[in-house]
Amino acid sequence: MTNTPTTRMPSATTSSPVTETVVSVSGLRKTYGDKVAVDDVSFEVGRGEIVGILGQNGAGKTTTVEALAGLRTADGGTVSVLGLDPQHDPAPVRELLGVQLQESRLPAKQRVVEALRLYASFYTDPRDPEELITLLGLQEKRDTAYENLSGGQKQRLSIALALVGNPQVAILDELTTGLDPQARRETWDLIEAVRDSGVTILLVTHFMDEAERLCDRVIVIDGGRVIAQGTPGELARGDRTGVTFRMRLPQPLDAALLADIESVTSMREVGLDLEVTGGPTVLPDVIIALHSCGLVPTEVQTISPSLEDAFVALVGRPPEENPS
């Protein structure tokens, strides 16, 4: 399916201008036979940002970042990393770009410190493997074989390997897939620490909570095309100007009481609660109307739109649980 770009969501430059571009993608296109995997993808990433690439399985996310890393040959368009062209001269880019791919694995018997020393030998100015072992909390697993690491520890090692070349930019592809909630949150902390150390990050993910927690901006790709981009908050809000809240009342309510309030646009029952949507003043208007009738809600909860809500509205379905 091919989608055309939408203007419903504000662009990334609306409130988050890119002051120093370190990654640029313009008109990127990649096909496999008759299948168009990436079709006219364009975006920029500023220094020090964490930018999320969001999309369904097969949307073109991984193909896009692999072309950016020089791992796939594009059929059209241009890409650059810190002014270098990974499509035509990938070697210099690899000194500046760290990559953690979704399906990366190491030999079962290779120890953590061995892997880091091996990868460090590929670069002219690598980071100290011992420093990365400490940064990623792998001190106790320093001499442990890869096959004996937990899922979270393997992901920590993946991050370390992506950073061992002392990159200015890192691509992290579906980093927390398969991790338990605790390991995911620990990995998020590590990603933030990596960004704080000066590394710009492109994060490919299908987890909306992950993107909301980590990303300064997000780019939504569907059918190989960018269909929206902006901050998580911008995309979540979209063009909404109203307010939605839920309240629980101590006794049944005559719906006509609220239906006559000008700022109320809709109401519906959600379990034991009443959900009300309306204009900017709908919450105080409803509370005042209830008070005039001697009613006081026992609970009131405002409902904020989420990035996942925006994603479903854009793509037409929620993100898959098992990306490929």
C-alpha positions in Angstrom: 0.0 0.0 0.0 1.3 3.5 -0.9 0.2 6.4 1.2 0.6 10.1 0.2 2.2 12.5 2.7 -0.3 14.1 5.1 -0.4 17.6 6.4 -2.5 16.9 9.4 0.4 16.8 11.7 2.9 19.7 12.1 6.3 19.2 10.6 9.4 18.8 12.7 10.5 22.4 12.0 7.3 23.8 13.6 8.7 23.9 17.1 12.0 21.9 17.0 14.2 23.5 14.3 17.3 21.5 13.4 20.2 23.9 14.1 23.1 21.7 13.0 22.2 18.9 10.6 24.4 15.8 11.0 22.1 13.4 9.0 20.3 14.2 5.9 18.1 12.0 3.7 16.5 13.4 0.5 14.3 11.6 -1.9 15.5 8.2 -0.9 14.2 5.3 -3.0 14.8 1.6 -2.9 13.1 -1.2 -4.8 13.3 -5.0 -4.8 12.0 -6.1 -8.1 8.5 -4.8 -8.4 8.3 -4.0 -4.7 8.9 -0.4 -3.7 10.4 -0.6 -0.2 11.3 3.1 0.2 9.7 5.8 -1.9 10.9 9.4 -1.7 11.8 9.4 2.0 13.3 12.7 3.2 14.3 14.0 6.7 17.0 15.6 8.7 18.5 14.9 12.1 20.2 17.5 14.3 23.3 17.1 16.4 22.4 15.7 19.9 18.9 14.6 19.0 17.3 11.2 19.5 15.0 10.8 16.5 12.6 7.9 16.2 11.8 6.0 13.0 8.3 4.5 13.5 6.3 2.2 11.3 4.7 -1.2 10.8 6.5 -4.3 9.6 7.7 -3.8 6.1 7.1 0.0 6.2 10.7 0.7 5.0 12.3 1.7 8.4 15.2 -0.8 8.4 15.8 -0.3 4.6 16.1 3.4 5.2 18.6 3.2 8.0 20.6 0.5 6.2 20.9 2.8 3.2 22.0 5.6 5.5 24.7 3.3 6.9 25.9 2.3 3.5 24.7 -1.3 4.0 22.2 -1.1 1.1 22.5 0.6 -2.2 19.7 3.1 -2.9 18.1 3.3 -6.3 17.6 7.1 -6.0 17.9 10.1 -3.8 20.8 11.2 -1.6 21.9 10.5 2.0 24.7 12.1 4.0 26.2 11.7 7.5 28.2 14.6 8.8 28.7 15.7 5.2 29.9 12.4 3.9 28.1 10.1 1.4 27.7 6.5 2.7 26.3 5.4 -0.7 29.4 6.3 -2.7 32.1 6.3 -0.1 31.0 4.3 2.9 34.5 3.7 4.5 34.9 7.2 6.1 31.3 7.1 7.3 31.9 3.9 9.3 34.5 5.8 11.4 31.7 8.2 12.5 28.6 6.0 12.5 27.8 3.2 15.0 25.1 0.6 14.0 23.2 -1.9 16.1 21.0 -4.0 13.8 17.9 -5.9 14.7 19.2 -9.4 14.1 22.8 -9.0 15.1 24.4 -12.0 17.0 27.8 -13.0 18.1 29.6 -16.4 18.3 28.2 -18.3 21.2 31.5 -18.7 23.0 32.9 -15.2 22.5 33.3 -13.4 25.7 32.1 -9.8 26.3 35.6 -8.3 26.5 36.8 -10.3 23.5 34.0 -9.0 21.3 34.6 -5.4 22.3 38.4 -5.7 21.7 37.8 -7.3 18.3 35.4 -4.6 17.2 37.7 -1.9 18.6 40.5 -3.2 16.3 38.4 -2.2 13.3 38.7 1.5 14.0 41.5 4.1 14.0 40.3 5.9 17.2 38.1 3.5 19.2 36.8 4.0 22.7 38.4 2.0 25.5 36.5 -1.4 25.8 36.9 -1.3 29.5 35.3 2.2 29.7 32.3 0.8 27.7 32.0 -2.2 29.9 31.7 0.1 32.9 29.3 2.6 31.1 27.0 -0.3 30.0 27.0 -2.0 33.4 28.7 -5.2 32.2 31.5 -5.4 34.7 30.3 -8.6 36.2 29.8 -10.1 32.8 33.1 -9.0 31.4 34.4 -12.6 30.9 31.0 -14.2 30.2 30.4 -16.0 26.9 27.7 -14.5 24.7 25.5 -17.6 24.9 25.3 -17.1 28.7 24.1 -13.5 28.7 20.5 -12.6 29.4 18.5 -10.8 26.7 19.0 -7.4 28.5 22.8 -8.1 28.8 23.0 -8.9 25.1 21.3 -5.7 24.3 23.7 -3.8 26.5 26.6 -5.5 24.6 24.9 -4.5 21.3 25.0 -0.9 22.4 28.6 -1.1 23.5 29.6 -2.6 20.1 27.7 0.2 18.3 29.7 2.7 20.4 33.1 1.2 20.4 34.2 3.0 17.3 33.7 6.3 19.1 30.9 7.4 16.7 29.2 10.8 16.5 26.0 9.1 15.3 24.4 5.8 16.3 21.6 3.8 14.6 19.8 1.5 17.0 17.3 -0.8 15.3 14.5 -2.4 17.5 16.8 -2.4 20.5 14.3 -3.5 23.2 12.2 -6.0 21.3 11.9 -9.2 23.4 13.1 -7.6 26.6 11.0 -7.7 29.9 9.7 -4.4 31.2 12.6 -3.9 33.7 15.3 -4.6 31.1 13.5 -2.2 28.6 13.6 0.6 31.1 17.2 0.0 32.0 18.0 0.1 28.3 16.2 3.4 27.9 18.3 4.9 30.7 21.4 3.7 28.8 20.2 5.3 25.6 19.7 8.6 27.3 23.2 8.3 28.9 24.6 7.7 25.4 22.9 10.8 24.0 24.1 12.8 27.0 27.7 11.7 26.1 27.3 13.6 22.8 26.1 10.9 20.4 23.2 11.6 18.0 20.8 8.7 17.8 18.5 7.3 15.2 16.1 4.9 17.0 14.1 2.5 14.9 11.2 1.2 17.1 7.6 0.0 17.0 7.0 0.8 20.7 5.1 4.0 21.1 5.9 4.3 24.8 9.6 4.0 23.9 9.4 6.8 21.4 7.4 9.0 23.8 10.0 8.5 26.5 13.2 8.8 24.4 12.7 10.8 21.2 13.0 14.5 20.6 11.3 14.0 17.3 9.7 11.1 15.5 9.3 10.2 11.8 6.4 7.9 10.8 6.9 5.8 7.7 4.2 3.8 6.0 4.3 2.1 2.6 7.8 3.3 2.2 6.9 7.0 2.6 7.1 9.6 5.4 3.6 10.3 6.3 4.2 12.5 9.4 7.0 13.9 11.5 7.3 16.1 14.5 7.8 15.9 18.3 5.9 13.1 20.0 3.7 15.8 21.6 2.9 17.5 18.3 1.9 14.2 16.7 -0.2 13.2 19.6 -2.0 16.5 19.7 -2.4 16.7 16.0 -5.1 19.3 15.2 -7.0 18.7 18.4 -8.1 21.8 20.2 -10.7 20.2 22.6 -10.6 18.4 25.9 -11.6 14.9 26.9 -12.1 13.8 30.5 -13.8 11.0 32.4 -15.7 11.3 35.6 -17.4 9.0 38.1 -20.5 10.2 39.7 -22.1 9.1 43.0 -25.5 8.6 41.4 -27.0 8.3 37.9 -27.1 11.5 35.8 -29.7 12.8 33.4 -27.7 13.2 30.2 -29.8 16.1 29.1 -28.2 18.2 31.9 -24.9 18.1 30.1 -26.2 17.9 26.5 -27.4 21.5 26.9 -23.9 22.8 27.7 -22.6 24.6 24.6 -19.0 23.5 25.1 -19.9 19.7 25.2 -19.6 18.0 21.8 -20.0 14.3 22.8 -20.6 12.0 25.7 -20.3 8.2 26.2 -20.3 5.7 29.0 -17.0 3.9 29.6 -17.6 1.2 32.3 -18.7 3.1 35.4 -17.4 6.4 34.1 -18.9 9.1 31.8 -16.5 10.3 29.2 -17.1 13.9 28.0 -15.4 15.7 25.0 -15.7 19.3 24.2 -14.1 22.7 23.8 -11.4 24.2 25.9 -13.8 25.2 28.7 -15.7 21.9 28.8 -14.3 20.7 32.1 -15.1 23.7 34.3 -18.5 24.1 32.4 -19.5 20.6 33.3 -18.3 20.8 36.9 -20.3 24.1 37.4 -23.4 22.5 35.9 -23.1 19.5 38.2 -22.5 21.6 41.3 -25.6 23.6 40.5 -27.5 20.3 40.8 -25.8 19.2 44.0 -23.6 16.6 42.3 -19.8 16.3 42.9 -17.8 13.7 40.9 -16.0 11.2 43.0 -13.2 10.9 40.4 -12.2 13.1 37.4 -9.5 12.2 34.9 -8.4 14.1 31.9 -7.6 12.0 28.9 -4.5 13.1 27.0 -4.0 11.9 23.4 -1.1 9.5 23.0 1.4 8.9 20.3 -0.2 5.5 19.7 -3.5 7.2 19.1 -1.9 9.4 16.5 -0.1 6.4 14.9 -3.4 4.5 14.6 -5.1 7.5 13.0 -2.3 7.9 10.5 -1.6 4.2 9.6 -5.0 2.8 10.3 -4.0 0.1 12.7 -1.8 -0.3 15.9 1.8 -1.3 15.7 2.6 -5.0 15.4 4.1 -6.7 18.5 6.8 -8.7 16.6 8.6 -6.5 14.0 10.7 -8.1 11.3 
